[in-house]
């Protein structure tokens, strides 16, 4: 059995590994920055939306009120997306957001999770 590898395949695999590493480091830095400097507030999952793209996933729409009294209702485009809803509609969640841009946020935990 011949186990030789095509040079192009190795290059593609290395490039994929580098891209995955860069994505992970960027996401971790963003999350760490929010954890350290973000504002924590309660929120609620309003509904889940089906998002079409290269992969089809369900993402939660959350509503929360900032410390300045602004109500935000938006699709969570961050975090891990799944083919099934991760959070139940109506679940209470803890949100951490960037005080300069409340649309930059993460869901820290939820009262009810499917996954």
Buried (B, 14 or more C-beta within 10 A) or exposed (E): EEEEEEEEEEEEEEEEEEEEEEEEEEEEEBBEEBEEEBBBBEBBBBEBEEEEEEEEBBBBBBBBBBEEEEEBEBBBEBBEBEEEBBBBEEBEBBBBBBEEEBEBBBBBEBBEBEE
